[in-house]
Amino acid sequence: MRFIKAMIKTFFKLTGVFVLLCFGILSCTKPVDFDQANDLVLEPVVASDLIFFKANATEFFVNNTELVTVKDSVIIDLFRREFFVDHVAKAEFVFEITNSINRGGRVTVELFDINDQKRHEFSITAPASPDNSDVVTTHTEVFEAQALDALKVTDKVVLTLQVLAGGDPLNDNSPGRIELKSKGVFYVKVEGS
């Protein structure tokens, strides 16, 4: 009886070793080619808030005078940085303007280089809101080819808000507001070397 138990035990041990050996032989892996990292291409899409402003209708009436134009600028060297210049393949500026003033508005965005030369410009018109409810206008400005080249040398962004003619004159009691939100969507391409 001991002999049979020993033989069964030996049989299971040898069978186990044989099965493990078969798994080892059949599960060989392919050689790893580390040079494939040179062919790696990453293409993430990055979104970031850009410009935001909000102005009540009364802010366009100063010292008993209606302001027709409000202008602001910001110095921004992000677009000239090496990583941006080398790896951004496309960019989009997405704008949303909400107007509840009974006057239309136009937002003009101008991009200037470090020498104060205008490189790109675009405008967005926001219609008036006759009943002071929110009127939403969206616009996407796409930067590819020459427009992308202009963006990559931008040092200053000038934003001009113009109140258009028509509608009620603005005063200290005028209802409504105009609000601008924008974001940048950047298509990045990084290749292995």
C-alpha positions as CSV (number, residue, x, y, z in Angstrom):
1,M,0.0,0.0,0.0
2,R,2.8,2.4,0.8
3,F,4.4,1.6,-2.5
4,I,1.2,2.5,-4.4
5,K,0.9,5.8,-2.4
6,A,4.5,6.7,-3.2
7,M,4.0,5.9,-6.9
8,I,0.8,8.0,-7.1
9,K,2.6,10.9,-5.3
10,T,5.6,10.6,-7.7
11,F,3.2,10.5,-10.7
12,F,1.5,13.7,-9.6
13,K,4.8,15.5,-8.9
14,L,6.2,14.5,-12.3
15,T,2.9,15.4,-14.0
16,G,3.0,18.8,-12.3
17,V,6.6,19.5,-13.4
18,F,5.7,18.4,-16.9
19,V,2.7,20.7,-17.0
20,L,4.7,23.7,-15.7
21,L,7.5,22.9,-18.2
22,C,4.9,22.9,-21.1
23,F,3.5,26.3,-19.9
24,G,7.0,27.7,-19.8
25,I,7.8,26.5,-23.3
26,L,4.5,27.6,-24.8
27,S,4.4,31.0,-23.2
28,C,7.6,32.4,-24.6
29,T,7.5,36.1,-25.4
30,K,8.6,38.0,-28.4
31,P,11.8,40.0,-28.0
32,V,11.2,43.6,-26.9
33,D,12.2,46.3,-29.4
34,F,13.1,49.3,-27.4
35,D,13.8,51.3,-30.6
36,Q,10.0,51.5,-31.0
37,A,10.0,54.4,-28.5
38,N,11.6,56.4,-31.3
39,D,8.4,55.9,-33.3
40,L,6.1,57.0,-30.5
41,V,3.8,59.9,-31.3
42,L,1.6,61.5,-28.6
43,E,-1.2,63.7,-29.7
44,P,-3.0,65.0,-26.6
45,V,-5.6,67.8,-26.8
46,V,-5.3,70.4,-24.0
47,A,-8.1,72.9,-23.1
48,S,-7.6,76.0,-20.9
49,D,-9.6,79.0,-20.0
50,L,-8.4,82.1,-21.8
51,I,-10.3,85.4,-21.2
52,F,-13.3,86.1,-19.0
53,F,-15.1,89.4,-18.4
54,K,-18.5,90.6,-17.3
55,A,-19.9,94.1,-17.5
56,N,-23.3,95.5,-16.4
57,A,-25.0,97.9,-18.8
58,T,-24.5,100.7,-16.3
59,E,-20.7,100.4,-16.6
60,F,-21.0,101.8,-20.1
61,F,-22.4,105.1,-18.7
62,V,-19.7,107.1,-17.0
63,N,-20.0,110.8,-16.0
64,N,-23.3,111.2,-17.8
65,T,-21.7,109.9,-21.0
66,E,-22.4,106.7,-22.8
67,L,-19.2,104.8,-23.6
68,V,-19.2,103.3,-27.1
69,T,-15.9,101.4,-26.8
70,V,-14.1,99.6,-23.9
71,K,-10.6,98.3,-24.6
72,D,-8.3,96.1,-22.5
73,S,-5.0,94.3,-23.3
74,V,-2.9,91.5,-21.8
75,I,0.7,90.6,-22.3
76,I,1.0,86.9,-22.9
77,D,4.2,85.1,-23.9
78,L,2.8,81.6,-23.6
79,F,2.3,81.3,-27.4
80,R,6.0,82.1,-28.0
81,R,7.4,79.5,-25.6
82,E,9.5,76.8,-27.1
83,F,7.2,73.9,-26.3
84,F,4.2,75.7,-27.8
85,V,6.1,76.7,-30.9
86,D,7.6,73.2,-31.5
87,H,4.6,71.0,-30.6
88,V,1.2,72.8,-31.1
89,A,-0.1,71.6,-34.4
90,K,-3.5,73.4,-34.2
91,A,-5.3,75.7,-31.9
92,E,-8.9,76.9,-31.4
93,F,-10.3,79.8,-29.4
94,V,-13.9,79.1,-28.4
95,F,-15.9,82.2,-27.3
96,E,-19.3,82.4,-25.7
97,I,-20.9,85.9,-25.4
98,T,-24.0,86.3,-23.3
99,N,-25.8,89.7,-23.9
100,S,-28.9,90.8,-22.0
101,I,-28.5,94.5,-22.9
102,N,-31.0,96.1,-25.3
103,R,-28.0,97.0,-27.5
104,G,-25.9,94.8,-29.8
105,G,-22.2,94.5,-29.2
106,R,-19.1,93.6,-31.1
107,V,-16.0,92.0,-29.6
108,T,-12.8,92.4,-31.6
109,V,-9.7,90.3,-30.7
110,E,-6.3,91.5,-32.0
111,L,-3.1,89.6,-31.6
112,F,0.2,91.6,-31.7
113,D,3.8,90.3,-31.8
114,I,6.6,91.6,-29.6
115,N,7.2,94.5,-32.0
116,D,3.6,95.6,-31.6
117,Q,2.7,94.5,-35.1
118,K,-0.8,93.2,-35.6
119,R,-0.6,89.6,-36.7
120,H,-4.2,88.4,-36.5
121,E,-7.7,89.9,-35.9
122,F,-11.2,88.6,-35.7
123,S,-14.6,90.0,-34.5
124,I,-17.7,88.5,-33.0
125,T,-21.1,90.3,-33.0
126,A,-23.5,89.8,-30.2
127,P,-27.1,90.7,-31.1
128,A,-29.2,93.0,-28.8
129,S,-31.6,91.6,-26.3
130,P,-34.9,93.5,-26.7
131,D,-36.4,92.0,-23.5
132,N,-33.2,91.8,-21.5
133,S,-33.2,88.0,-21.6
134,D,-29.9,86.2,-22.3
135,V,-28.9,86.0,-25.9
136,V,-26.0,83.6,-26.4
137,T,-23.6,83.9,-29.3
138,T,-20.7,81.4,-29.9
139,H,-17.7,81.6,-32.1
140,T,-14.7,79.4,-32.7
141,E,-11.6,80.9,-34.2
142,V,-9.3,78.1,-35.7
143,F,-5.6,78.6,-35.9
144,E,-3.9,76.6,-38.6
145,A,-1.2,77.3,-41.2
146,Q,-0.6,81.1,-41.4
147,A,-3.0,81.9,-38.5
148,L,-1.1,79.4,-36.3
149,D,2.2,81.0,-37.3
150,A,0.7,84.3,-36.2
151,L,-0.4,82.9,-32.9
152,K,3.0,81.5,-32.2
153,V,4.6,85.0,-32.3
154,T,1.8,86.6,-30.3
155,D,3.0,88.7,-27.3
156,K,-0.1,90.8,-26.6
157,V,-3.9,90.3,-27.0
158,V,-6.1,93.4,-27.3
159,L,-9.8,93.0,-26.6
160,T,-12.2,95.7,-27.7
161,L,-15.9,95.7,-26.8
162,Q,-18.0,98.1,-28.9
163,V,-21.6,98.9,-28.0
164,L,-23.5,99.1,-31.3
165,A,-26.0,101.8,-32.3
166,G,-29.7,101.1,-31.9
167,G,-31.8,100.1,-28.9
168,D,-32.3,102.2,-25.8
169,P,-29.7,104.8,-24.7
170,L,-27.6,103.5,-21.8
171,N,-27.8,105.3,-18.4
172,D,-27.3,104.6,-14.7
173,N,-30.5,102.5,-14.6
174,S,-30.0,100.4,-17.8
175,P,-30.7,96.7,-17.1
176,G,-28.7,93.8,-18.4
177,R,-25.1,92.7,-18.8
178,I,-22.6,91.4,-21.3
179,E,-20.4,88.5,-20.4
180,L,-17.6,86.8,-22.4
181,K,-16.1,83.4,-21.6
182,S,-13.4,81.8,-23.8
183,K,-11.2,78.8,-23.8
184,G,-8.3,77.7,-25.8
185,V,-8.1,74.2,-27.3
186,F,-4.6,73.1,-28.2
187,Y,-3.8,70.1,-30.4
188,V,-0.3,69.0,-29.3
189,K,1.9,66.6,-31.3
190,V,5.0,65.2,-29.6
191,E,7.1,62.7,-31.5
192,G,9.9,60.4,-30.2
193,S,13.4,61.0,-31.4
